Amino acid sequence: MKIFLTGGNGMVGKNILHFPKAKSYDFLHPSSEELDLKNYSALSDYIKLHKPDFIIHAAGFVGGIQANIANPVKFLTENLEIGKNIILAAKDNNIKHFMNLSSSCMYPRNAKNPLSEELILQGELEPTNEGYALAKIITTRLCEYIHKEDNTFLYKTVIPCNLYGKYDKFSPEHSHMVPAVIKKIYEAKVSNQNQIDIWGDGLSRREFMYVEDLADFIFYAIEHFETMPQNINVGLGFDYTINEYYQTIAKVIGFEGTFVHDLTKPVGMKQKLIDNTKLTQFGWKHSTSLEAGIEKTVDYFKKHVLHD
């Protein structure tokens, strides 16, 4: 099977391409220099030329809270444009199988946890990443509309929880919580600091899945695409407190100092846990424990980030 993957240079894309099962498929993964996803005609010509059997859309303009707050226009317009282009170019070239990767930030900020797939557009979004969320909602709906108009087009959306792992970004401005904390605790240990700040009381809960587990799900979904739900959450189905993430990372790195809570700092949403009912019914489950995932990520950080 020939698969066209967008976003092959991103964290999710690289984990898909380096997953052992990837060898069984013929992957096309042009870089942004080779193919501009903002150029509809170039994209359509590329699909016409290569005739993929399946498209996975994992490309996106992404970043942490600071980047989202600073650049809402770019987060909305770029993600909307590339999402719309790839979906419509696929449809116009009669590609029947399309997997759209979205984000749990699509869910309303005040929705009751765990967050089920039916909650999309059922309330106000989290303002800090509203632009990105709006783009993801529209591409998710576009896939639904295409299937509704012609059910031979299987255009489905995967909604992962927060991810961490190999090929992640470890810079404070761009990284999510887990890689940022790994860098922070590692540097504290190396410089013999004995105290680390945690924003807020550390009791907010977050669901982070090791990214290789998502890659495993992607291949499972390719093999069972006909029966996959239209929209499906992919995550653990349970969460941990911020304090528990700090403690696990400290244990893996060997940091023996203390944690101090800075109660003047913002903490964001109290919880963001996805409902994994459909995922369980679909027959897939994650396999990497938090400690094992942190160990692999710290190992990657030491070998590839510190030495690059």
Phi, psi and omega in degrees: 000135178264122183242128174264117181249122172270153179076030182296343179265357179276176182300312181293314181302314180296321179292327175294311184293331181263002178286141184309322183291344181299333181296339181279355183235160176260104184265132169256124181216068181298144177284171180294335176289324181282328181213118180271111182291348177277353180256101186300315185293323177295322180293314179297319178297321180297316180293318179299319182289314188268342177046062178292154177275338190208141176238134173243121181260101181243005181281152176181159173267110188234163178180174179281189184301315183300316181295318179297319181292321184284331187231052184299327181297312182294318180297323178284305190289318182293315181292324178292316183295311182291325179295312180298315181299311185292322180293313182289325177295323177296313181297315182296337178258016173061034174281124188270339184241118185221123177250116182260122178267125182244211185206147180288355176289354175293339186282148180301145185294329183257014181291152180286133176274150356289152187274115180268159184300335182285354184277355180301130180067021179261014178174176182294142181275163174293120187299330185296333177228036183299319182300312179298315182297318180299316179299319181291324178295315183295318180291326177296314178295321180300319176298319179297315183297318181298316179294324180294320180288327180209104188286003172281345176271108178268090181248103190237156186242131176257129184243092182283156170283190176299146183235156173209163176142204182300145179068017176285167175265135182245023178265139185304324183289327189251345189272158173275182190301309188299307179297325179297319181289322177302312180298315182298313183287322178299314181295325178295320180293315182297323182265013177058031172289147179245011181214137180230138178276141169240129179293132179073198183273356178075010183263353174298147185251140179223149179249110178242126178251143177293130192297332177296332176294323176296319178301318178300317178298317182305314181290325175297317181293321177301317183288337183235036190294326182301322185264357179293137177301159180304312176234132182221127173288140175231114181192201184273326187087002174211168184221176179229159174282160175303318179303320181294324176296313179302315182296318180294316180296318179299319180297314181295319183281335181089028176277126184246013180281195183248163177249138178238131181270125177264097186284356178276346185272150179290153182240351181075201182294145180293328181204147172213085185245128180276153175274123183255023181302309181295324180297315179297317178296326180288342172098020181239148177214144177295158183235352185259123178288164180301312182296317179296318179295318178295319179301314180296321182289320177296319178299315177298316180302314182293319185281323191246330184271315181294330185261358179274000000 
